[in-house]
Structures are given as structure tokens and as C-alpha cells.
Amino acid sequence: MDDAALLWLGSYVFTELCPPAVVAEHMKELAGNMEVSAQDEVVDAEATDVSDKPS
């Protein structure tokens, strides 16, 4: 099996075996981190491409 499939299966089984109240609490916390407010800081920056080849 692929490593990603094993990780997904393991996390799915772990979540299914945990008490529903604990899972609901953590899912609520995770969903709360997805909100973006107008007060969030925006970082203004410049990017530089770096190459291994000499110019």
C-alpha cells in the first residue's frame, strides 16, 4: 500500500475509535481556524528566483 493511504486509513480508524464528544470538540476547533478576518496582517514582499546554474 502507498504510505499516504496507510496514513489516511490510520487517521480514519483513530478518529472512529475516539469518543464522539472529543472528535466534535477538535473538529470545531479546526473549523474555527479557517476563518479570515479583515484585521489579519498582510505581508508585502518580493520574491527572487534562485538557480543552481551560474549566470
CYANA upper distance limits for C-alpha pairs under 8 A (distance plus 0.5 A):
  1 MET  CA      5 ALA  CA      7.18
  1 MET  CA      6 LEU  CA      7.35
  2 ASP  CA      6 LEU  CA      6.98
  3 ASP  CA      7 LEU  CA      6.72
  4 ALA  CA      8 TRP  CA      6.65
  5 ALA  CA      9 LEU  CA      6.52
  6 LEU  CA     10 GLY  CA      6.44
  7 LEU  CA     11 SER  CA      6.62
  8 TRP  CA     12 TYR  CA      6.55
  9 LEU  CA     13 VAL  CA      6.63
 10 GLY  CA     14 PHE  CA      6.57
 11 SER  CA     15 THR  CA      6.54
 12 TYR  CA     16 GLU  CA      6.67
 13 VAL  CA     17 LEU  CA      6.69
 14 PHE  CA     18 CYS  CA      6.80
 15 THR  CA     23 VAL  CA      7.36
 18 CYS  CA     22 VAL  CA      7.45
 18 CYS  CA     23 VAL  CA      7.14
 19 PRO  CA     23 VAL  CA      6.97
 20 PRO  CA     24 ALA  CA      6.54
 21 ALA  CA     25 GLU  CA      6.66
 22 VAL  CA     26 HIS  CA      6.84
 23 VAL  CA     27 MET  CA      6.54
 24 ALA  CA     28 LYS  CA      6.57
 25 GLU  CA     29 GLU  CA      6.91
 26 HIS  CA     30 LEU  CA      6.65
 27 MET  CA     31 ALA  CA      6.59
 28 LYS  CA     32 GLY  CA      6.68
 29 GLU  CA     33 ASN  CA      7.19
 30 LEU  CA     34 MET  CA      7.74
 31 ALA  CA     35 GLU  CA      8.29
 36 VAL  CA     40 ASP  CA      7.39
